[in-house]
Amino acid sequence: MFVSVVYDLSSDDTKQKVKEILIFYRFKEIVKNVFESDSIQENTLKRLKRDIDRATDHFDKVRFYQYPYEQQFVISLLEKKKWKKILLR
């Protein structure tokens, strides 16, 4: 599955933590605050989201763009410590 991660984080410490997490999961930084992976499994993606959720706070925003997920394009949003999912057909 292809996944792109874009984030807007409130502190430099949080930015460093999230960047280290993404690098650990073998994401590559494409441009500042944008990472991509073209070979991540769905169960690994769930762990990644949980790890990022733990590293962020209420003021941070993270978006995951995923394709394909059940034959759809998915945008997952972490905003105000709550996850939302948008499915596009």
N, C-alpha and C positions, 0 to 999 in steps of 0.2 A: 504494500500500500504506500502511496506517496503522501507525505505529510509535510506541511509548511507551518512553522510556528513564528508568530509575530507577537512582540510584547512591548508594553509601556509600563515600566516599573518605577516605583516611588523612590527607591534608594539605590545607591551604588553597590551597597553590600548585597542587596537582593538581586541586582543585575548580575553580579559575579556568581552568586549561588546558582541562579537559573542557567546561566551560560555554562557553568561546570556540569550541571545535570544534563543539559542537552548534548554536550560533548561526550559525556559518559555513555549516552544512548546512541552515539555515533552520528549525530546530526552535524551538518557542516554550515558554518556561518556564510551566508550568501552576500548580504549587506548588513549594515549595523542593525542589530535587534531583529534580524530575520534569519531563521535557520530552516534547513530542509533535509529530508531523508526520503529516499525512494525505496527503501527496503525494510520497513518496520512492520512487525506483526501486531495484530490487534491486541493480544494479551500484554505485549510489551508497551503498547501505547497507553493502556489503562494504568500500568505502573508508573509510566512517565507523568501522566496527568496527576496522579496521586502525589508523586514527589514534588512536582511544581506547585501543587496546591499547598503542601506543607511549607514550602520555602517562601511563599508570597503572603502579603497581608491584604487588608480590606481595600486599600487604595490602588492596588495593582490590577492591570488588565492583560490578559493573555488570550490569543486566538489560535486555534488549530484549524487548518484547512486540510481536509482528508479526502482522498479519492483512490480507489473506489471503496465505499463502505456500503454493503448490501446493494450494490449497483447504483449508488447515489453519491452525490457530492455533499460533504458534511462540513459545517462550520461549528466548532465547539468554542464557546466563550467562557472565560473565567472573569467575572466582574463582581466586585463587592463580595468576594469569597463564595460566590454561587456559580455553578456550572449551568449553562444553557446550551441547547443543541438545535441547529437549524439544518433541516434536510432539504436538499434541492434535487429535483428530478430532471 
